[in-house]
Amino acid sequence: MNILLKSVTIVDKTSKHHLKKRDVLITNGVFEKIAPNIKNPDSRKELKIKGLHISQGWFDSSVSFGEPGFEERETIENGLKTAAKSGFTAVAVNANTNPVTDSKSDILYITSKATNHPVSLYPIGALTHQGNGEDLAELYDMKNAGAIAFYDYQNPVKNPNLLKIALQYTQSFDGLVIAYCNENQLSNNGVVNEEVSSTKLGLKGIPALAEELHINRNLFLLEYAGGKLHIPTVSTKKSVELIKAAKEKGLNVSCSVSINNLMLNDNALIHFNTNLKLKPPLRTDIDKSALINALKEGIIDGITSDHNPIDIEHKKVEFDNALFGSIGLESCFGALNTIFSIEDSIQFLTGLKPIFGIENTPISEGEKANISLFNPQEDWVFQEKDIVSSSKNSALLGQYLKGKAVGIYANKKLILN
């Protein structure tokens, strides 16, 4: 689609048009002209929306769509639609499907479902066969089929030798290993953060130590074996300190944080809302502040919505019995922009792309047009009517947000809310 964007503010630190209001002419998926005023050359579609901003396309490094096996939670088709309307031009899809995405054929099936869609889908292959934590999956074959990383979603690698071998083996083809950090024998059957709040609620706690101990172990393994390690959804102050020290040593480690852990703390659990049953759990206000500061300092490389749809049958039950997880795509930008400046928000939404091997294209003439469209000034309350996902299990329902996604232009297609 050829399009003329009128009077948009460009947010792109790599572009000479950064924070300037410009007209943007896109032809055959390429920025043909960017200037203060452009006359429509051929009566093409014009888009003029008050307060419209554009940036390089946003990327979410951790989404779950359910299909195959859990289509009642989310299909790939509706998941990509949700991502587009939430401003994301690219998503990395977790392997927590049924069957688990652990082979070349599974990767090809996932990618085939996203053919010709404006949102680019990047599959994450399981690290171990069937995600059981015992034997490595077909990592090299999956890499060749299109997998951008390897991860047993929210399941820690119990066997340190297995993680060591994975880090060593993936170096031969520049693979990225993702390792969720939680010592199961410490967290046991915990459902919330172990703190004063868990005692008041009478719910079994997950201590911060469970995450921190596993991070420490995995960083030792990384230092020994080499390779590339990504630690998803860190949630404690000590975790941040450990990763900072590892980066200062020169280890090839990156990390992300869930938008939920930036917006909420464990005091929000007072009403036993199962939408707030999350993994990692909501931590203390001290942890939340440390995560925010770590993003600003660049210790944490980017954010994820950690979009994980759960059907009502597994959420509208007693807190102990509910499944962990929250959707997050639709509210992610508004929540992030509530906490940070617009420039920082865009950095955190695009900062993980190079780590996952995804191209960042500047908003400049002659470059490929892959952009997110948004209004950073719109104030709103996130409600169920705003949810595009099939499942409605959002931890941020009822939250006041600042900034709203308008849509995307990517792969020569325009999607608007």
C-alpha positions as a Markdown table, in Angstrom:
| # | Residue | x | y | z |
|---|---|---|---|---|
| 1 | Met | 0.0 | 0.0 | 0.0 |
| 2 | Asn | 1.2 | 3.5 | -0.9 |
| 3 | Ile | 0.4 | 6.1 | 1.6 |
| 4 | Leu | 1.0 | 9.7 | 2.7 |
| 5 | Leu | 1.3 | 10.5 | 6.4 |
| 6 | Lys | 0.5 | 14.1 | 7.1 |
| 7 | Ser | 2.0 | 16.1 | 9.9 |
| 8 | Val | 3.4 | 13.2 | 12.0 |
| 9 | Thr | 6.0 | 13.6 | 14.8 |
| 10 | Ile | 9.0 | 11.2 | 14.2 |
| 11 | Val | 10.5 | 9.6 | 17.2 |
| 12 | Asp | 13.7 | 8.0 | 16.0 |
| 13 | Lys | 17.1 | 8.9 | 17.5 |
| 14 | Thr | 18.9 | 7.4 | 14.5 |
| 15 | Ser | 17.0 | 9.7 | 12.1 |
| 16 | Lys | 17.8 | 13.4 | 11.3 |
| 17 | His | 14.1 | 14.0 | 11.6 |
| 18 | His | 14.0 | 12.9 | 15.3 |
| 19 | Leu | 11.2 | 14.8 | 17.2 |
| 20 | Lys | 10.3 | 16.8 | 14.1 |
| 21 | Lys | 6.9 | 17.1 | 12.6 |
| 22 | Arg | 7.0 | 15.9 | 9.0 |
| 23 | Asp | 5.0 | 14.6 | 6.1 |
| 24 | Val | 6.0 | 11.1 | 5.2 |
| 25 | Leu | 5.5 | 9.6 | 1.7 |
| 26 | Ile | 5.7 | 5.8 | 1.5 |
| 27 | Thr | 5.9 | 4.1 | -1.9 |
| 28 | Asn | 6.1 | 0.3 | -2.3 |
| 29 | Gly | 7.0 | -0.1 | 1.3 |
| 30 | Val | 9.9 | 2.4 | 1.2 |
| 31 | Phe | 10.2 | 5.9 | 2.6 |
| 32 | Glu | 10.3 | 7.9 | -0.7 |
| 33 | Lys | 10.2 | 11.4 | 0.8 |
| 34 | Ile | 10.2 | 13.0 | 4.3 |
| 35 | Ala | 9.7 | 16.7 | 4.4 |
| 36 | Pro | 7.8 | 19.5 | 6.2 |
| 37 | Asn | 5.1 | 19.6 | 3.5 |
| 38 | Ile | 4.5 | 17.0 | 0.7 |
| 39 | Lys | 1.8 | 17.4 | -1.9 |
| 40 | Asn | -0.1 | 14.2 | -2.7 |
| 41 | Pro | 1.5 | 13.0 | -6.0 |
| 42 | Asp | -1.1 | 10.6 | -7.2 |
| 43 | Ser | -4.3 | 10.9 | -5.1 |
| 44 | Arg | -3.1 | 8.2 | -2.8 |
| 45 | Lys | -4.5 | 7.5 | 0.7 |
| 46 | Glu | -3.7 | 10.2 | 3.2 |
| 47 | Leu | -3.6 | 9.7 | 6.9 |
| 48 | Lys | -3.9 | 12.7 | 9.1 |
| 49 | Ile | -4.6 | 12.1 | 12.8 |
| 50 | Lys | -4.3 | 14.7 | 15.5 |
| 51 | Gly | -1.2 | 14.0 | 17.7 |
| 52 | Leu | 0.0 | 11.1 | 15.5 |
| 53 | His | 3.6 | 10.0 | 16.1 |
| 54 | Ile | 5.7 | 7.3 | 14.4 |
| 55 | Ser | 8.7 | 5.3 | 15.4 |
| 56 | Gln | 10.7 | 2.3 | 14.3 |
| 57 | Gly | 8.5 | -0.8 | 14.6 |
| 58 | Trp | 8.1 | -2.2 | 18.1 |
| 59 | Phe | 9.1 | -5.7 | 19.0 |
| 60 | Asp | 7.8 | -8.0 | 21.8 |
| 61 | Ser | 10.3 | -10.7 | 22.7 |
| 62 | Ser | 7.8 | -12.9 | 24.6 |
| 63 | Val | 4.2 | -13.6 | 23.4 |
| 64 | Ser | 2.2 | -16.8 | 23.6 |
| 65 | Phe | -0.6 | -17.5 | 21.1 |
| 66 | Gly | -1.8 | -20.9 | 22.1 |
| 67 | Glu | -2.0 | -22.4 | 18.6 |
| 68 | Pro | -1.5 | -25.3 | 18.0 |
| 69 | Gly | -3.3 | -27.0 | 20.9 |
| 70 | Phe | -4.7 | -24.1 | 22.9 |
| 71 | Glu | -6.7 | -22.3 | 20.2 |
| 72 | Glu | -9.4 | -21.5 | 22.8 |
| 73 | Arg | -6.9 | -19.1 | 24.4 |
| 74 | Glu | -5.6 | -17.5 | 21.2 |
| 75 | Thr | -5.1 | -18.3 | 17.6 |
| 76 | Ile | -2.1 | -17.1 | 15.6 |
| 77 | Glu | -4.4 | -15.1 | 13.4 |
| 78 | Asn | -6.0 | -13.3 | 16.2 |
| 79 | Gly | -2.8 | -12.9 | 18.1 |
| 80 | Leu | -1.2 | -11.2 | 15.1 |
| 81 | Lys | -4.2 | -8.9 | 14.8 |
| 82 | Thr | -3.9 | -8.1 | 18.4 |
| 83 | Ala | -0.2 | -7.3 | 18.0 |
| 84 | Ala | -0.8 | -5.0 | 15.0 |
| 85 | Lys | -3.6 | -3.0 | 16.7 |
| 86 | Ser | -1.3 | -2.7 | 19.8 |
| 87 | Gly | 1.5 | -1.1 | 17.7 |
| 88 | Phe | 3.8 | -4.1 | 17.3 |
| 89 | Thr | 5.4 | -4.9 | 13.9 |
| 90 | Ala | 7.2 | -8.0 | 15.2 |
| 91 | Val | 6.7 | -10.6 | 17.9 |
| 92 | Ala | 8.7 | -13.6 | 19.1 |
| 93 | Val | 6.3 | -16.5 | 19.8 |
| 94 | Asn | 7.0 | -18.9 | 22.6 |
| 95 | Ala | 7.0 | -22.7 | 22.3 |
| 96 | Asn | 4.4 | -23.3 | 25.0 |
| 97 | Thr | 2.0 | -25.0 | 22.5 |
| 98 | Asn | 0.6 | -28.5 | 22.3 |
| 99 | Pro | 2.6 | -30.1 | 20.9 |
| 100 | Val | 5.6 | -28.1 | 22.0 |
| 101 | Thr | 7.4 | -26.3 | 19.2 |
| 102 | Asp | 10.6 | -28.4 | 19.3 |
| 103 | Ser | 11.3 | -29.4 | 15.7 |
| 104 | Lys | 11.9 | -28.0 | 12.2 |
| 105 | Ser | 8.4 | -29.0 | 11.1 |
| 106 | Asp | 6.9 | -27.2 | 14.1 |
| 107 | Ile | 8.8 | -24.0 | 13.3 |
| 108 | Leu | 7.7 | -24.1 | 9.7 |
| 109 | Tyr | 4.1 | -24.6 | 10.7 |
| 110 | Ile | 4.2 | -21.6 | 13.0 |
| 111 | Thr | 5.8 | -19.4 | 10.3 |
| 112 | Ser | 3.4 | -20.5 | 7.6 |
| 113 | Lys | 0.5 | -19.3 | 9.6 |
| 114 | Ala | 1.9 | -15.7 | 9.5 |
| 115 | Thr | 2.6 | -15.6 | 5.7 |
| 116 | Asn | 1.9 | -12.2 | 4.2 |
| 117 | His | 0.8 | -10.7 | 7.5 |
| 118 | Pro | 2.0 | -7.1 | 8.3 |
| 119 | Val | 3.3 | -8.3 | 11.6 |
| 120 | Ser | 6.5 | -10.4 | 11.4 |
| 121 | Leu | 6.3 | -13.6 | 13.5 |
| 122 | Tyr | 9.5 | -15.0 | 14.8 |
| 123 | Pro | 9.2 | -18.4 | 16.4 |
| 124 | Ile | 11.1 | -19.4 | 19.5 |
| 125 | Gly | 12.0 | -23.1 | 19.6 |
| 126 | Ala | 11.9 | -25.2 | 22.7 |
| 127 | Leu | 15.4 | -25.6 | 24.3 |
| 128 | Thr | 14.6 | -29.2 | 25.2 |
| 129 | His | 12.7 | -32.0 | 23.6 |
| 130 | Gln | 9.0 | -31.5 | 24.5 |
| 131 | Gly | 10.1 | -28.9 | 26.9 |
| 132 | Asn | 10.8 | -31.5 | 29.5 |
| 133 | Gly | 14.2 | -30.2 | 30.5 |
| 134 | Glu | 16.0 | -33.5 | 29.9 |
| 135 | Asp | 17.4 | -33.6 | 26.3 |
| 136 | Leu | 18.3 | -30.8 | 23.9 |
| 137 | Ala | 15.8 | -30.3 | 21.1 |
| 138 | Glu | 16.7 | -30.0 | 17.4 |
| 139 | Leu | 18.3 | -26.6 | 17.9 |
| 140 | Tyr | 20.3 | -26.4 | 14.7 |
| 141 | Asp | 17.5 | -27.6 | 12.5 |
| 142 | Met | 15.1 | -25.2 | 14.1 |
| 143 | Lys | 17.6 | -22.3 | 13.7 |
| 144 | Asn | 17.8 | -23.1 | 9.9 |
| 145 | Ala | 14.0 | -23.2 | 9.8 |
| 146 | Gly | 13.6 | -19.7 | 11.3 |
| 147 | Ala | 13.8 | -20.0 | 15.1 |
| 148 | Ile | 15.4 | -16.9 | 16.6 |
| 149 | Ala | 16.1 | -18.3 | 20.1 |
| 150 | Phe | 15.5 | -21.4 | 22.2 |
| 151 | Tyr | 13.5 | -21.4 | 25.4 |
| 152 | Asp | 11.3 | -23.7 | 27.5 |
| 153 | Tyr | 8.8 | -21.0 | 28.4 |
| 154 | Gln | 8.8 | -20.2 | 32.1 |
| 155 | Asn | 10.4 | -23.5 | 32.9 |
| 156 | Pro | 13.9 | -23.2 | 34.4 |
| 157 | Val | 16.7 | -25.5 | 33.2 |
| 158 | Lys | 17.2 | -27.7 | 36.3 |
| 159 | Asn | 20.3 | -29.5 | 35.1 |
| 160 | Pro | 23.3 | -27.2 | 35.0 |
| 161 | Asn | 25.2 | -29.5 | 32.6 |
| 162 | Leu | 22.4 | -29.3 | 30.1 |
| 163 | Leu | 22.5 | -25.5 | 30.1 |
| 164 | Lys | 26.3 | -25.6 | 29.8 |
| 165 | Ile | 26.1 | -27.9 | 26.8 |
| 166 | Ala | 23.4 | -25.7 | 25.2 |
| 167 | Leu | 25.5 | -22.6 | 25.6 |
| 168 | Gln | 28.5 | -24.4 | 24.1 |
| 169 | Tyr | 26.6 | -26.0 | 21.2 |
| 170 | Thr | 24.7 | -22.9 | 20.1 |
| 171 | Gln | 28.0 | -21.0 | 19.6 |
| 172 | Ser | 28.6 | -22.9 | 16.4 |
| 173 | Phe | 25.6 | -21.3 | 14.7 |
| 174 | Asp | 25.3 | -18.0 | 16.8 |
| 175 | Gly | 22.2 | -19.3 | 18.6 |
| 176 | Leu | 20.5 | -17.5 | 21.5 |
| 177 | Val | 19.7 | -19.4 | 24.7 |
| 178 | Ile | 16.9 | -18.1 | 26.9 |
| 179 | Ala | 16.8 | -19.3 | 30.5 |
| 180 | Tyr | 14.0 | -18.5 | 32.8 |
| 181 | Cys | 15.4 | -18.2 | 36.3 |
| 182 | Asn | 13.6 | -19.8 | 39.3 |
| 183 | Glu | 14.8 | -22.5 | 41.7 |
| 184 | Asn | 11.8 | -24.7 | 41.9 |
| 185 | Gln | 12.8 | -26.3 | 45.2 |
| 186 | Leu | 12.7 | -22.9 | 46.8 |
| 187 | Ser | 9.5 | -21.6 | 45.2 |
| 188 | Asn | 7.9 | -25.0 | 45.5 |
| 189 | Asn | 4.1 | -24.4 | 45.1 |
| 190 | Gly | 4.3 | -20.7 | 45.7 |
| 191 | Val | 1.8 | -18.5 | 43.9 |
| 192 | Val | 2.8 | -14.9 | 45.0 |
| 193 | Asn | 5.8 | -13.0 | 46.1 |
| 194 | Glu | 7.1 | -14.2 | 49.6 |
| 195 | Glu | 6.8 | -11.1 | 51.7 |
| 196 | Val | 4.5 | -9.5 | 54.3 |
| 197 | Ser | 1.7 | -9.3 | 51.7 |
| 198 | Ser | 1.7 | -13.1 | 51.2 |
| 199 | Thr | 1.5 | -13.7 | 54.9 |
| 200 | Lys | -1.5 | -11.3 | 55.2 |
| 201 | Leu | -3.2 | -13.0 | 52.3 |
| 202 | Gly | -2.5 | -16.5 | 53.5 |
| 203 | Leu | -0.9 | -17.5 | 50.2 |
| 204 | Lys | 2.3 | -19.5 | 49.7 |
| 205 | Gly | 5.2 | -17.3 | 48.6 |
| 206 | Ile | 7.8 | -17.4 | 45.9 |
| 207 | Pro | 11.0 | -15.9 | 47.5 |
| 208 | Ala | 13.1 | -13.5 | 45.5 |
| 209 | Leu | 16.0 | -15.8 | 46.4 |
| 210 | Ala | 14.6 | -18.5 | 44.0 |
| 211 | Glu | 15.1 | -16.2 | 41.1 |
| 212 | Glu | 18.4 | -14.7 | 42.3 |
| 213 | Leu | 20.0 | -18.0 | 43.0 |
| 214 | His | 19.2 | -19.4 | 39.6 |
| 215 | Ile | 20.5 | -16.2 | 37.9 |
| 216 | Asn | 23.7 | -16.5 | 39.8 |
| 217 | Arg | 24.2 | -20.1 | 38.8 |
| 218 | Asn | 23.3 | -19.4 | 35.1 |
| 219 | Leu | 25.8 | -16.5 | 35.0 |
| 220 | Phe | 28.5 | -18.7 | 36.3 |
| 221 | Leu | 27.7 | -21.3 | 33.6 |
| 222 | Leu | 27.8 | -18.5 | 31.0 |
| 223 | Glu | 31.2 | -17.3 | 32.2 |
| 224 | Tyr | 32.5 | -20.9 | 31.9 |
| 225 | Ala | 30.9 | -22.0 | 28.7 |
| 226 | Gly | 30.6 | -18.8 | 26.7 |
| 227 | Gly | 27.7 | -18.3 | 24.3 |
| 228 | Lys | 24.8 | -15.9 | 24.4 |
| 229 | Leu | 22.3 | -15.9 | 27.2 |
| 230 | His | 19.0 | -14.0 | 27.6 |
| 231 | Ile | 17.3 | -13.9 | 31.0 |
| 232 | Pro | 13.6 | -13.0 | 30.5 |
| 233 | Thr | 11.4 | -11.1 | 32.9 |
| 234 | Val | 13.7 | -10.3 | 35.8 |
| 235 | Ser | 11.8 | -9.1 | 38.8 |
| 236 | Thr | 14.0 | -8.3 | 41.8 |
| 237 | Lys | 16.6 | -5.7 | 42.8 |
| 238 | Lys | 19.3 | -8.3 | 43.5 |
| 239 | Ser | 18.7 | -9.9 | 40.0 |
| 240 | Val | 19.5 | -6.5 | 38.4 |
| 241 | Glu | 22.7 | -6.2 | 40.5 |
| 242 | Leu | 23.9 | -9.7 | 39.5 |
| 243 | Ile | 23.2 | -9.0 | 35.8 |
| 244 | Lys | 24.9 | -5.6 | 36.0 |
| 245 | Ala | 28.0 | -7.2 | 37.4 |
| 246 | Ala | 28.0 | -9.9 | 34.7 |
| 247 | Lys | 27.8 | -7.2 | 32.0 |
| 248 | Glu | 30.7 | -5.3 | 33.5 |
| 249 | Lys | 32.7 | -8.6 | 33.3 |
| 250 | Gly | 32.0 | -8.6 | 29.6 |
| 251 | Leu | 29.6 | -11.6 | 29.5 |
| 252 | Asn | 27.2 | -11.8 | 26.6 |
| 253 | Val | 24.1 | -11.6 | 28.7 |
| 254 | Ser | 20.9 | -9.6 | 28.1 |
| 255 | Cys | 17.6 | -9.4 | 29.9 |
| 256 | Ser | 14.1 | -8.1 | 29.8 |
| 257 | Val | 11.4 | -7.1 | 32.3 |
| 258 | Ser | 7.6 | -7.6 | 32.1 |
| 259 | Ile | 5.5 | -4.5 | 31.9 |
| 260 | Asn | 3.4 | -5.9 | 34.8 |
| 261 | Asn | 6.4 | -5.8 | 37.1 |
| 262 | Leu | 7.0 | -2.2 | 36.2 |
| 263 | Met | 3.4 | -1.1 | 36.8 |
| 264 | Leu | 2.3 | -3.1 | 39.8 |
| 265 | Asn | 3.7 | -4.4 | 43.1 |
| 266 | Asp | 2.5 | -7.2 | 45.4 |
| 267 | Asn | 0.1 | -4.8 | 47.3 |
| 268 | Ala | -2.2 | -5.1 | 44.3 |
| 269 | Leu | -3.1 | -8.7 | 45.3 |
| 270 | Ile | -5.3 | -7.6 | 48.2 |
| 271 | His | -8.5 | -8.6 | 46.3 |
| 272 | Phe | -7.2 | -12.1 | 45.2 |
| 273 | Asn | -7.6 | -11.1 | 41.5 |
| 274 | Thr | -6.3 | -14.2 | 39.6 |
| 275 | Asn | -5.4 | -12.0 | 36.7 |
| 276 | Leu | -2.5 | -10.9 | 39.0 |
| 277 | Lys | -1.3 | -14.4 | 39.4 |
| 278 | Leu | 1.9 | -14.0 | 37.4 |
| 279 | Lys | 5.2 | -15.7 | 36.8 |
| 280 | Pro | 7.4 | -14.1 | 37.9 |
| 281 | Pro | 5.2 | -12.7 | 40.7 |
| 282 | Leu | 4.6 | -9.1 | 41.4 |
| 283 | Arg | 7.3 | -8.1 | 43.8 |
| 284 | Thr | 7.8 | -5.2 | 46.3 |
| 285 | Asp | 7.8 | -1.5 | 45.6 |
| 286 | Ile | 11.6 | -1.5 | 46.2 |
| 287 | Asp | 12.0 | -4.1 | 43.5 |
| 288 | Lys | 9.7 | -2.2 | 41.1 |
| 289 | Ser | 11.8 | 1.0 | 41.6 |
| 290 | Ala | 15.0 | -1.0 | 41.0 |
| 291 | Leu | 13.6 | -2.4 | 37.7 |
| 292 | Ile | 12.6 | 1.1 | 36.5 |
| 293 | Asn | 16.1 | 2.5 | 37.3 |
| 294 | Ala | 17.8 | -0.5 | 35.6 |
| 295 | Leu | 15.9 | 0.2 | 32.4 |
| 296 | Lys | 17.0 | 3.8 | 32.5 |
| 297 | Glu | 20.6 | 2.8 | 33.1 |
| 298 | Gly | 20.6 | 0.2 | 30.3 |
| 299 | Ile | 21.1 | -2.8 | 32.6 |
| 300 | Ile | 17.8 | -4.2 | 31.4 |
| 301 | Asp | 17.8 | -4.2 | 27.6 |
| 302 | Gly | 14.1 | -3.9 | 27.0 |
| 303 | Ile | 10.5 | -4.7 | 28.0 |
| 304 | Thr | 8.1 | -7.4 | 27.1 |
| 305 | Ser | 4.3 | -7.5 | 27.5 |
| 306 | Asp | 4.8 | -11.2 | 28.3 |
| 307 | His | 1.4 | -11.7 | 26.6 |
| 308 | Asn | 0.0 | -15.0 | 27.8 |
| 309 | Pro | -3.7 | -15.6 | 27.1 |
| 310 | Ile | -5.4 | -17.9 | 29.6 |
| 311 | Asp | -9.0 | -19.0 | 29.0 |
| 312 | Ile | -11.7 | -18.2 | 31.7 |
| 313 | Glu | -12.0 | -21.8 | 32.8 |
| 314 | His | -8.4 | -21.6 | 34.1 |
| 315 | Lys | -8.5 | -18.1 | 35.5 |
| 316 | Lys | -11.9 | -17.7 | 37.1 |
| 317 | Val | -11.1 | -20.2 | 39.9 |
| 318 | Glu | -9.6 | -20.1 | 43.4 |
| 319 | Phe | -6.2 | -18.2 | 43.4 |
| 320 | Asp | -4.2 | -21.4 | 44.2 |
| 321 | Asn | -5.8 | -23.3 | 41.3 |
| 322 | Ala | -5.6 | -20.5 | 38.6 |
| 323 | Leu | -2.9 | -20.7 | 35.9 |
| 324 | Phe | -0.2 | -18.1 | 35.8 |
| 325 | Gly | -0.3 | -15.4 | 33.1 |
| 326 | Ser | -1.7 | -12.2 | 31.8 |
| 327 | Ile | -2.3 | -10.8 | 28.3 |
| 328 | Gly | -0.4 | -7.6 | 27.7 |
| 329 | Leu | -0.1 | -6.4 | 24.1 |
| 330 | Glu | -3.0 | -4.0 | 24.1 |
| 331 | Ser | -2.0 | -2.1 | 27.2 |
| 332 | Cys | 1.8 | -2.3 | 26.9 |
| 333 | Phe | 2.6 | 1.0 | 25.3 |
| 334 | Gly | 0.1 | 3.0 | 27.4 |
| 335 | Ala | 1.5 | 1.5 | 30.6 |
| 336 | Leu | 5.2 | 2.0 | 29.6 |
| 337 | Asn | 4.6 | 5.6 | 28.5 |
| 338 | Thr | 2.9 | 6.3 | 31.8 |
| 339 | Ile | 6.2 | 5.6 | 33.6 |
| 340 | Phe | 8.8 | 6.9 | 31.1 |
| 341 | Ser | 9.4 | 9.7 | 28.6 |
| 342 | Ile | 8.3 | 9.0 | 25.0 |
| 343 | Glu | 11.9 | 8.7 | 23.8 |
| 344 | Asp | 12.7 | 6.1 | 26.6 |
| 345 | Ser | 9.5 | 4.2 | 25.9 |
| 346 | Ile | 10.4 | 3.7 | 22.2 |
| 347 | Gln | 13.9 | 2.7 | 23.1 |
| 348 | Phe | 12.6 | 0.0 | 25.5 |
| 349 | Leu | 10.1 | -1.2 | 22.8 |
| 350 | Thr | 12.8 | -1.6 | 20.2 |
| 351 | Gly | 16.0 | -2.3 | 22.3 |
| 352 | Leu | 15.7 | -6.1 | 22.2 |
| 353 | Lys | 15.6 | -6.3 | 18.3 |
| 354 | Pro | 19.4 | -6.5 | 17.8 |
| 355 | Ile | 19.7 | -9.0 | 20.5 |
| 356 | Phe | 17.3 | -11.3 | 18.8 |
| 357 | Gly | 18.8 | -10.6 | 15.4 |
| 358 | Ile | 16.0 | -8.4 | 14.1 |
| 359 | Glu | 16.8 | -5.4 | 11.9 |
| 360 | Asn | 16.1 | -1.9 | 13.1 |
| 361 | Thr | 15.5 | 0.3 | 10.0 |
| 362 | Pro | 15.7 | 4.1 | 10.5 |
| 363 | Ile | 13.0 | 6.5 | 9.4 |
| 364 | Ser | 15.0 | 7.9 | 6.5 |
| 365 | Glu | 14.5 | 8.3 | 2.8 |
| 366 | Gly | 15.3 | 5.2 | 0.9 |
| 367 | Glu | 14.9 | 2.9 | 3.9 |
| 368 | Lys | 12.2 | 0.2 | 4.3 |
| 369 | Ala | 9.1 | 1.5 | 6.1 |
| 370 | Asn | 8.5 | -0.6 | 9.2 |
| 371 | Ile | 6.8 | 1.7 | 11.7 |
| 372 | Ser | 4.5 | 1.9 | 14.7 |
| 373 | Leu | 1.9 | 4.6 | 14.8 |
| 374 | Phe | 0.8 | 6.0 | 18.2 |
| 375 | Asn | -0.5 | 9.1 | 20.1 |
| 376 | Pro | 1.7 | 9.5 | 23.3 |
| 377 | Gln | -0.6 | 12.1 | 24.8 |
| 378 | Glu | -4.0 | 10.3 | 24.9 |
| 379 | Asp | -5.1 | 9.5 | 28.5 |
| 380 | Trp | -7.4 | 6.5 | 29.0 |
| 381 | Val | -8.5 | 3.8 | 31.3 |
| 382 | Phe | -7.8 | 0.3 | 30.0 |
| 383 | Gln | -11.1 | -1.7 | 30.0 |
| 384 | Glu | -12.3 | -5.0 | 28.7 |
| 385 | Lys | -13.7 | -3.4 | 25.6 |
| 386 | Asp | -10.2 | -2.4 | 24.6 |
| 387 | Ile | -9.1 | -6.1 | 24.6 |
| 388 | Val | -8.6 | -7.6 | 21.1 |
| 389 | Ser | -7.3 | -10.9 | 22.4 |
| 390 | Ser | -9.6 | -13.9 | 22.6 |
| 391 | Ser | -8.8 | -14.3 | 26.4 |
| 392 | Lys | -9.5 | -11.4 | 28.7 |
| 393 | Asn | -7.0 | -12.1 | 31.6 |
| 394 | Ser | -5.3 | -8.7 | 31.8 |
| 395 | Ala | -3.4 | -7.7 | 35.0 |
| 396 | Leu | -3.8 | -4.1 | 34.0 |
| 397 | Leu | -7.6 | -3.8 | 33.6 |
| 398 | Gly | -8.8 | -0.6 | 35.2 |
| 399 | Gln | -5.4 | 1.1 | 35.1 |
| 400 | Tyr | -5.0 | 4.7 | 34.0 |
| 401 | Leu | -2.7 | 4.8 | 31.0 |
| 402 | Lys | -1.0 | 7.5 | 29.0 |
| 403 | Gly | -0.6 | 7.0 | 25.2 |
| 404 | Lys | -2.3 | 4.7 | 22.8 |
| 405 | Ala | -1.3 | 2.7 | 19.8 |
| 406 | Val | -2.9 | 3.7 | 16.5 |
| 407 | Gly | -1.6 | 0.9 | 14.4 |
| 408 | Ile | 1.3 | -0.1 | 12.2 |
| 409 | Tyr | 2.6 | 0.2 | 8.7 |
| 410 | Ala | 4.8 | -2.9 | 7.9 |
| 411 | Asn | 5.4 | -5.3 | 5.0 |
| 412 | Lys | 3.6 | -2.8 | 2.7 |
| 413 | Lys | 0.4 | -3.0 | 4.7 |
| 414 | Leu | -1.4 | -0.6 | 7.0 |
| 415 | Ile | -3.4 | -1.7 | 10.0 |
| 416 | Leu | -5.3 | 0.8 | 12.1 |
| 417 | Asn | -7.4 | 0.6 | 15.2 |
